[in-house]
Amino acid sequence: MSTGSRERARGLLIKALYQWQLAGHSEDELLTQYRELAEYGRADQTYFEDLLGRVLADAPALDQVIAEYADRGLAQLDAVARAILLLAMTELKTRDDVPVKVVIDEAIKLAKRYGATDSYRFINAVLDKSSKKLRASAEVAAG
């Protein structure tokens, strides 16, 4: 799959995770809905489905990591910023085939595209601080 198809998958994941937070849809409901979108056909579908399941399963633990490294409480996080952080942290934790720099750069791009003004700075700071811990846990789990 091309880099562009992974970027499209990440964009769709942000939308799906936003929807999950606001409407409480299940993983199955989200998969059914997103599989019908034309954009889904141009996305890395395996990447989308794998990460959606992983984020939803691991969200409580990831929220604890966000709380540990963020300069504000989870209650002050908007749904887009939380979605981006959950996705990027899951990539850091479970996708050692994606370099840390790429994960953070992609999260910053998503924040600039979908997030509030300057939210990319907050996301960059949280990911930069948490990346060593998350990538280390990925290496321990793999080893």
Backbone hydrogen bonds, N-H to C=O, Kabsch-Sander energy under -0.5 kcal/mol:
donor,donor_aa,acceptor,acceptor_aa,energy
6,R,2,S,-1.3
7,E,3,T,-2.3
8,R,4,G,-2.4
9,A,5,S,-1.8
10,R,6,R,-2.5
11,G,7,E,-2.3
12,L,8,R,-2.5
13,L,9,A,-2.4
14,I,10,R,-2.3
15,K,11,G,-1.7
16,A,12,L,-2.7
17,L,13,L,-3.0
18,Y,14,I,-2.2
19,Q,15,K,-2.4
20,W,16,A,-2.5
21,Q,17,L,-2.0
22,L,18,Y,-2.2
23,A,19,Q,-3.3
24,G,19,Q,-0.7
24,G,20,W,-1.4
30,L,26,S,-2.4
31,L,27,E,-2.8
32,T,28,D,-2.5
33,Q,29,E,-2.2
34,Y,30,L,-3.0
35,R,31,L,-2.2
36,E,32,T,-0.6
36,E,33,Q,-0.8
37,L,34,Y,-1.3
40,Y,37,L,-0.6
41,G,37,L,-0.8
41,G,38,A,-1.0
42,R,38,A,-0.5
42,R,39,E,-1.1
43,A,40,Y,-1.1
44,D,5,S,-2.5
45,Q,43,A,-1.4
48,F,44,D,-2.4
49,E,45,Q,-2.7
50,D,46,T,-2.6
51,L,47,Y,-2.5
52,L,48,F,-2.6
53,G,49,E,-1.9
54,R,50,D,-2.0
55,V,51,L,-3.0
56,L,52,L,-2.4
57,A,53,G,-2.0
58,D,54,R,-1.9
59,A,55,V,-1.2
62,L,58,D,-2.5
63,D,59,A,-2.8
64,Q,60,P,-1.3
65,V,61,A,-1.4
66,I,62,L,-2.6
67,A,63,D,-2.7
68,E,64,Q,-1.8
69,Y,65,V,-1.8
70,A,66,I,-2.4
76,Q,73,G,-1.3
77,L,74,L,-1.3
82,R,78,D,-2.3
83,A,79,A,-2.2
84,I,80,V,-2.5
85,L,81,A,-2.6
86,L,82,R,-3.0
87,L,83,A,-2.4
88,A,84,I,-2.8
89,M,85,L,-2.8
90,T,86,L,-1.9
91,E,87,L,-2.3
92,L,88,A,-2.6
93,K,89,M,-2.4
94,T,90,T,-2.5
95,R,91,E,-2.3
96,D,94,T,-0.6
98,V,95,R,-2.1
103,V,99,P,-2.2
104,I,100,V,-2.6
105,D,101,K,-2.7
106,E,102,V,-2.8
107,A,103,V,-2.1
108,I,104,I,-2.3
109,K,105,D,-2.2
110,L,106,E,-2.4
111,A,107,A,-2.3
112,K,108,I,-2.5
113,R,109,K,-2.0
114,Y,110,L,-3.3
115,G,110,L,-0.6
115,G,111,A,-1.5
119,S,116,A,-2.4
121,R,118,D,-1.1
122,F,118,D,-0.9
123,I,119,S,-2.6
124,N,120,Y,-2.5
125,A,121,R,-2.3
126,V,122,F,-2.5
127,L,123,I,-2.5
128,D,124,N,-2.6
129,K,125,A,-2.2
130,S,126,V,-2.3
131,S,127,L,-2.1
132,K,128,D,-0.5
134,L,130,S,-2.6
135,R,131,S,-2.9
136,A,132,K,-2.0
137,S,133,K,-2.0
138,A,134,L,-1.5
139,E,135,R,-2.2
140,V,136,A,-2.2
141,A,137,S,-2.2
142,A,138,A,-2.0
143,G,139,E,-2.0
